[in-house]
């Protein structure tokens, strides 16, 4: 399992002067932050273009994602199964639910009870497939929406967006909408310009990626030199702090606290070599947990571990009752640990050339520097010692004569970085401007038109002497 197992991608516009569509692929790292795996530029948003993009993404990543989230774009929906035939495709729930008010009519759009009932069914991650279908049909009959064409179409596509149909898929507990892609659009928007050429866009993209890597390196360093506050005397909590990143640890800590103080074992049953626990929460809900002491395997009816990859409160309560000091290895998902990034770097290093290994060593060096800074903290003696070491290395490298060989001007630096020599004659021409659905004026819905109309200021009608949205020429009284 790696960060690329769960991916979201969405088209972005206005990043270059040729109106090429920018499509970044976004995932979630071990700090629950957005990470960009790759990106492409498309001239058209059709099936062939997306098929080409996904083919190249698959080749670059080495393995296809297990789970991918997009909007309801038909071209994406057709291209994904052609390239990723075993990948689970999910529609963005936010894009769907924002259209409800427009599709069900003005009366139901204002009905808060209807919206709460619908959200309770649609966003429920614990509900079974059978319960969802039964509750959906009941709600449609209650509000006379059984013949609503849009809702009927969504029900036919329910396997693409309803959480009940993804209960067997690890989704990181995070990506059920394209909000991650929307966040990346905002991040890239700080660096890109709609008037940029492709060369300028490339350097802007690299700047954005460098900023992302810098932030990730800082978070990794903070994990090394950070000591959290413990809330329980359990050694399980101490073990979690040494294994997980800071963000994940605090989520795991909440489950530990809830298991210790807000859950209780109401019944214990023996079944051969296994033990069944009935655990009651404060809300009086009962969950069943099966524990096999031979290998410390645990199965909880809440299914939280399968969805999030983190041990739930009921499992922690069982571990506590079994007097375990460490979380069993099978329940520590590598993607949430501190070492997950370093493991990927080590794996890549084994399959790369000498030059690539140098770049990996550079990344490790920066990671070590940030780790040292985190460990220094406010200790003045450590700070002075680290400063002296860096200053000594700087003087040594300045005096050994190699620095002068490296300084060959901007052209030499670029050629060394790209590992190629610039040609004397450049024959590459810029692409022609293209027109896609995001490059022109968007067609507004009736709902949007109504909202804009309601915001227009009223003016005084000389015929009826009233403030209204008409004048004397089209006054209804005149």
VOGU-3710 file (C-alpha; in Angstrom, 3 decimals, decimal comma):
1> xxxxxxxxxx> 0,000/0,000/0,000  1,381/3,420/-0,949  0,168/7,024/-1,218  -0,898/6,471/-4,834  -3,540/3,878/-3,945  -6,152/6,645/-3,527  -6,139/9,366/-6,192  -8,309/12,339/-7,110  -7,977/14,287/-10,343  -9,862/17,162/-11,892
11> xxxxxxxxxx> -9,353/19,570/-14,784  -8,050/23,073/-14,052  -8,282/26,083/-16,346  -6,519/29,415/-16,719  -2,954/28,230/-16,088  -1,418/29,168/-19,472  -2,069/31,455/-22,422  -2,840/28,547/-24,784  -5,888/27,480/-22,735  -4,448/23,982/-22,316
21> xxxxxxxxxx> -6,242/22,049/-19,585  -4,073/21,365/-16,549  -4,902/18,036/-14,851  -2,995/17,280/-11,601  -3,291/13,902/-9,855  -3,700/14,376/-6,109  -3,426/11,965/-3,204  -2,974/11,991/0,560  0,356/11,582/2,363  1,106/10,231/5,845
31> xxxxxxxxxx> 0,282/13,634/7,384  -3,182/13,702/5,741  -1,961/16,495/3,474  -2,347/16,791/-0,287  0,463/15,402/-2,401  0,774/15,779/-6,178  1,891/12,635/-7,983  1,894/13,926/-11,558  0,126/16,344/-13,880  -0,689/16,657/-17,561
41> xxxxxxxxxx> -1,708/19,267/-20,125  -4,514/18,430/-22,550  -5,705/20,166/-25,703  -9,118/18,474/-25,523  -11,282/17,016/-22,798  -12,341/13,950/-24,741  -12,014/10,199/-24,228  -8,835/9,825/-26,308  -7,063/12,632/-24,439  -7,941/11,276/-21,010
51> xxxxxxxxxx> -6,994/7,746/-22,094  -3,554/9,016/-23,170  -3,156/10,899/-19,891  -4,114/7,910/-17,744  -1,845/5,582/-19,743  1,133/7,839/-19,085  0,190/8,284/-15,439  0,079/4,501/-15,043  3,504/4,155/-16,699  5,006/6,871/-14,475
61> xxxxxxxxxx> 3,600/5,458/-11,226  4,349/1,819/-12,023  1,077/0,646/-10,491  -2,513/1,762/-11,118  -4,463/3,275/-8,214  -6,942/1,111/-6,346  -9,464/3,914/-6,008  -9,983/7,115/-7,979  -12,330/10,099/-7,504  -13,490/12,479/-10,237
71> xxxxxxxxxx> -16,488/14,591/-11,049  -19,223/13,191/-13,332  -17,377/14,047/-16,540  -18,474/11,475/-19,158  -15,073/11,386/-20,892  -13,321/10,560/-17,596  -15,958/7,966/-16,761  -15,355/6,209/-20,093  -11,539/6,475/-20,101  -10,882/5,237/-16,550
81> xxxxxxxxxx> -12,110/1,618/-16,983  -10,270/1,400/-20,326  -6,917/2,040/-18,601  -7,547/1,062/-14,966  -9,779/-1,979/-15,386  -9,481/-3,033/-11,719  -9,703/0,466/-10,238  -12,815/1,533/-8,316  -14,171/4,790/-9,715  -16,144/7,144/-7,483
91> xxxxxxxxxx> -17,989/10,355/-8,274  -17,483/13,453/-6,150  -20,371/13,553/-3,670  -20,068/17,305/-3,185  -20,674/18,008/-6,886  -23,782/15,839/-6,757  -25,272/17,149/-3,519  -24,866/20,823/-4,484  -27,300/20,215/-7,359  -30,093/18,847/-5,159
101> xxxxxxxxxx> -31,746/22,228/-4,510  -31,926/22,947/-8,219  -33,229/19,499/-9,207  -35,965/18,889/-6,605  -37,792/22,181/-7,000  -37,985/25,402/-4,972  -40,275/24,049/-2,223  -38,179/21,040/-1,292  -35,016/23,094/-1,700  -36,134/25,115/1,346
111> xxxxxxxxxx> -37,298/22,077/3,327  -34,628/21,523/5,987  -36,241/18,286/7,192  -35,979/16,777/3,702  -32,344/17,836/3,361  -31,441/16,324/6,740  -33,142/13,036/5,873  -31,414/12,883/2,491  -27,986/13,714/3,948  -28,443/11,114/6,678
121> xxxxxxxxxx> -28,962/8,440/4,013  -26,425/9,587/1,438  -23,425/10,492/3,634  -23,789/7,524/5,998  -20,593/5,418/5,904  -21,915/2,729/8,249  -25,166/1,927/6,455  -25,419/-1,337/4,494  -26,346/-1,549/0,819  -29,750/-3,069/1,591
131> xxxxxxxxxx> -30,597/-0,407/4,194  -29,539/2,394/1,840  -31,730/1,172/-1,006  -34,719/0,675/1,300  -34,360/4,101/2,957  -33,812/5,836/-0,401  -37,013/4,363/-1,865  -38,964/5,253/1,282  -37,742/8,862/1,119  -38,562/9,165/-2,587
141> xxxxxxxxxx> -42,098/7,884/-1,980  -42,587/10,134/1,064  -41,745/13,284/-0,909  -43,206/12,070/-4,238  -39,868/12,054/-6,027  -40,055/8,521/-7,399  -40,435/9,904/-10,944  -37,814/12,621/-10,662  -35,578/11,953/-13,665  -32,373/13,304/-12,114
151> xxxxxxxxxx> -32,762/11,372/-8,836  -33,674/8,192/-10,709  -30,515/8,561/-12,781  -28,429/9,027/-9,619  -29,967/5,911/-8,103  -28,976/3,938/-11,210  -25,395/5,226/-10,715  -25,434/4,621/-6,942  -22,450/2,244/-7,126  -20,320/5,202/-8,249
161> xxxxxxxxxx> -20,944/7,548/-5,305  -22,807/6,091/-2,320  -20,449/5,143/0,599  -22,301/1,875/1,259  -20,925/0,477/-2,009  -17,325/1,259/-1,016  -17,287/-0,446/2,368  -14,789/-3,054/1,142  -12,329/-0,486/-0,242  -9,666/1,333/1,768
171> xxxxxxxxxx> -10,200/5,011/0,962  -7,981/6,613/3,570  -11,150/7,979/5,154  -10,434/11,151/3,272  -11,215/11,173/-0,413  -14,907/10,938/-1,193  -15,019/14,288/-2,978  -12,681/16,161/-5,294  -12,041/18,708/-2,532  -8,415/17,566/-2,481
181> xxxxxxxxxx> -8,146/18,474/-6,155  -9,859/21,794/-5,471  -7,285/22,500/-2,755  -4,456/21,724/-5,183  -5,993/24,083/-7,744  -5,746/26,849/-5,175  -2,151/25,897/-4,335  -1,057/25,901/-7,984  -3,004/29,113/-8,602  -0,578/30,948/-6,305
191> xxxxxxxxxx> 2,270/30,113/-8,691  0,721/29,914/-12,170  -0,452/32,700/-14,449  -3,088/32,609/-17,245  -0,649/34,504/-19,485  2,280/32,100/-19,050  3,982/30,340/-21,933  4,647/26,604/-21,600  8,235/27,209/-20,489  7,080/29,714/-17,882
201> xxxxxxxxxx> 4,317/27,352/-16,802  6,827/24,518/-16,352  8,999/26,579/-14,020  5,908/27,806/-12,141  4,792/24,192/-11,732  8,245/23,205/-10,452  8,118/26,064/-7,931  4,768/24,830/-6,660  6,075/21,267/-6,320  9,228/22,483/-4,547
211> xxxxxxxxxx> 7,068/24,392/-2,057  5,015/21,260/-1,470  8,143/19,159/-0,883  9,596/21,780/1,442  6,438/21,773/3,568  6,447/17,978/3,663  10,108/17,921/4,748  9,301/20,334/7,586  6,423/18,140/8,757  8,663/15,075/8,698
221> xxxxxxxxxx> 11,267/16,949/10,753  8,649/18,048/13,280  7,669/14,411/13,779  11,250/13,532/14,715  11,658/16,163/17,419  8,114/16,304/18,804  6,929/14,802/22,083  3,119/14,801/22,463  1,139/15,087/25,674  -0,184/11,731/26,829
231> xxxxxxxxxx> -3,715/11,398/28,176  -3,622/7,824/29,539  -1,066/5,619/31,336  -1,347/2,952/28,602  1,827/1,787/26,867  -0,342/1,447/23,745  -0,525/5,240/23,593  3,271/5,536/23,901  3,721/3,015/21,110  1,324/4,947/18,878
241> xxxxxxxxxx> 3,358/8,128/19,438  6,555/6,430/18,249  4,929/4,905/15,157  2,484/7,437/13,698  2,964/10,954/12,393  1,762/13,772/14,649  -1,521/14,278/12,780  -2,415/10,601/12,805  -1,304/10,113/16,416  -3,779/12,686/17,698
251> xxxxxxxxxx> -6,576/10,936/15,833  -5,500/7,582/17,266  -5,228/9,197/20,704  -8,895/10,249/20,490  -9,846/6,624/19,861  -7,712/5,480/22,817  -9,361/8,027/25,126  -12,838/7,092/23,883  -12,095/3,398/24,391  -10,822/3,970/27,938
261> xxxxxxxxxx> -13,420/6,434/29,233  -16,516/6,320/27,011  -16,877/2,612/26,215  -17,456/-0,384/28,434  -17,497/-4,148/27,996  -20,974/-5,439/28,839  -20,494/-9,102/27,941  -17,654/-11,528/27,131  -18,294/-14,832/25,331  -15,876/-17,660/24,531
271> xxxxxxxxxx> -16,049/-19,349/21,128  -13,283/-21,960/20,865  -9,965/-20,135/20,699  -11,657/-16,781/20,118  -13,322/-14,325/22,480  -16,322/-12,149/21,632  -16,786/-8,776/23,339  -20,016/-6,784/23,395  -18,983/-3,143/23,826  -21,441/-0,338/24,627
281> xxxxxxxxxx> -20,778/3,327/23,891  -22,227/6,327/25,737  -25,035/6,545/23,179  -25,960/2,944/24,165  -25,007/1,519/20,763  -23,601/-2,003/20,998  -20,651/-3,202/18,873  -19,268/-6,735/18,670  -15,521/-7,380/18,623  -13,922/-10,763/17,986
291> xxxxxxxxxx> -10,432/-11,302/19,431  -8,164/-14,252/18,635  -5,327/-14,312/21,225  -3,157/-16,636/19,127  -2,247/-13,880/16,632  -3,960/-10,905/18,347  -6,279/-10,500/15,350  -9,352/-8,381/16,011  -12,511/-7,917/13,966  -14,893/-5,076/14,898
301> xxxxxxxxxx> -18,432/-4,683/13,593  -18,002/-0,899/13,177  -15,594/-1,454/10,258  -13,604/1,688/11,058  -10,244/0,004/10,520  -11,189/-1,121/7,005  -12,187/2,404/5,999  -9,552/4,502/7,784  -6,705/2,102/8,410  -6,586/3,147/12,078
311> xxxxxxxxxx> -7,470/1,093/15,143  -10,908/2,029/16,477  -11,909/2,657/20,104  -13,539/-0,768/20,473  -10,364/-2,538/19,338  -8,273/-0,463/21,763  -10,568/-1,460/24,601  -9,996/-5,124/23,732  -6,227/-4,580/23,488  -6,334/-2,911/26,890
321> xxxxxxxxxx> -8,293/-5,828/28,363  -5,720/-8,229/26,842  -2,921/-6,128/28,443  -1,102/-5,526/25,175  1,745/-3,009/25,276  2,022/-2,462/21,497  -0,447/-2,196/18,652  -0,216/-5,474/16,666  1,762/-5,050/13,439  -1,152/-6,078/11,221
331> xxxxxxxxxx> -3,085/-3,020/12,452  -0,348/-0,468/11,826  -0,979/0,658/8,241  2,381/1,784/6,779  0,946/4,813/4,975  0,217/6,553/8,313  3,651/5,963/9,875  6,662/8,269/10,195  8,859/5,946/8,137  6,533/5,584/5,151
341> xxxxxxxxxx> 8,228/8,335/3,093  11,726/7,058/3,881  10,733/3,517/2,896  9,619/4,749/-0,510  12,880/6,641/-0,979  14,880/3,528/-0,126  12,850/1,410/-2,539  13,311/3,922/-5,339  17,026/4,165/-4,629  17,444/0,469/-5,385
351> xxxxxxxxxx> 16,021/0,940/-8,888  17,607/4,220/-9,915  20,888/5,256/-11,489  23,803/6,882/-9,708  22,608/10,392/-10,595  19,130/9,683/-9,241  20,689/8,282/-6,073  22,480/11,611/-5,623  19,155/13,437/-5,757  17,714/11,026/-3,203
361> xxxxxxxxxx> 20,679/11,648/-0,925  20,021/15,373/-1,265  16,440/14,859/-0,125  17,585/12,729/2,799  20,151/15,365/3,712  17,476/18,082/3,886  15,295/15,753/5,945  18,187/15,174/8,379  18,847/18,927/8,606  15,228/19,647/9,489
371> xxxxxxxxxx> 15,279/16,777/11,990  18,374/18,278/13,676  16,690/21,690/13,821  13,686/20,085/15,500  15,907/18,294/18,010  17,881/21,478/18,752  14,742/23,285/19,889  15,648/26,104/22,258  18,906/24,557/23,483  21,577/27,225/22,878
381> xxxxxxxxxx> 24,480/24,770/23,269  23,095/22,439/20,622  22,353/25,387/18,341  25,916/26,699/18,652  27,373/23,244/17,982  25,233/22,733/14,872  26,148/26,202/13,589  29,872/25,498/14,014  29,594/22,190/12,126  27,781/23,801/9,185
391> xxxxxxxxxx> 30,200/26,757/9,152  33,193/24,406/9,161  31,821/22,412/6,206  31,117/25,643/4,322  34,709/26,827/4,719  36,045/23,409/3,698  33,923/23,250/0,541  34,775/26,851/-0,387  38,521/26,247/-0,241  38,747/22,866/-2,029
401> xxxxxxxxxx> 38,505/24,410/-5,548  35,514/22,299/-6,663  33,143/25,235/-6,283  34,711/27,072/-9,207  34,153/24,070/-11,483  30,454/24,034/-10,604  29,933/27,717/-11,448  29,404/27,629/-15,212  26,658/30,212/-15,519  22,894/29,753/-15,863
411> xxxxxxxxxx> 23,148/27,856/-19,154  25,623/25,369/-17,718  23,483/24,827/-14,630  20,368/24,207/-16,724  22,203/21,803/-19,052  23,629/19,900/-16,087  20,208/19,692/-14,456  18,435/18,533/-17,634  21,360/16,240/-18,543  21,315/17,467/-22,140
421> xxxxxxxxxx> 22,793/20,247/-24,241  20,602/22,978/-25,661  20,326/22,743/-29,499  21,681/25,536/-31,678  18,406/25,816/-33,605  15,073/25,546/-31,816  12,324/24,097/-34,034  9,638/23,618/-31,379  6,680/25,917/-31,919  4,105/26,935/-29,324
431> xxxxxxxxxx> 0,727/25,170/-29,556  -2,339/26,829/-30,981  -4,917/28,160/-28,581  -7,635/25,633/-27,841  -11,193/26,032/-26,652  -12,480/23,774/-23,890  -15,490/23,920/-21,614  -13,544/25,869/-19,009  -11,980/28,443/-21,322  -15,095/30,420/-22,213
441> xxxxxxxxxx> -18,184/31,735/-20,488  -19,991/29,009/-18,574  -23,702/28,433/-19,149  -25,485/29,409/-15,956  -28,289/27,373/-14,427  -31,729/28,808/-13,661  -30,854/28,724/-9,970  -27,736/30,837/-10,484  -29,674/33,289/-12,664  -32,329/33,581/-9,958
451> xxxxxxxxxx> -29,729/34,272/-7,266  -28,070/36,968/-9,398  -31,441/38,541/-10,142  -32,359/38,619/-6,449  -29,114/40,488/-5,695  -29,834/43,298/-8,164  -30,665/46,576/-6,367  -34,231/47,867/-6,488  -35,043/51,237/-8,075  -37,874/53,759/-7,774
461> xxxxxxxxxx> -40,682/53,300/-10,313  -42,217/56,669/-11,291  -45,547/55,046/-12,200  -46,343/53,171/-8,961  -43,937/55,202/-6,802  -42,527/51,954/-5,307  -38,988/50,561/-5,047  -38,992/47,484/-7,294  -36,989/45,688/-9,987  -38,957/47,360/-12,802
471> xxxxxxxx> -39,282/50,910/-14,073  -42,104/53,016/-15,470  -41,769/51,444/-18,933  -42,597/47,887/-17,740  -44,564/48,686/-14,570  -47,381/46,128/-14,077  -49,757/48,865/-12,860  -49,184/51,166/-15,801
//
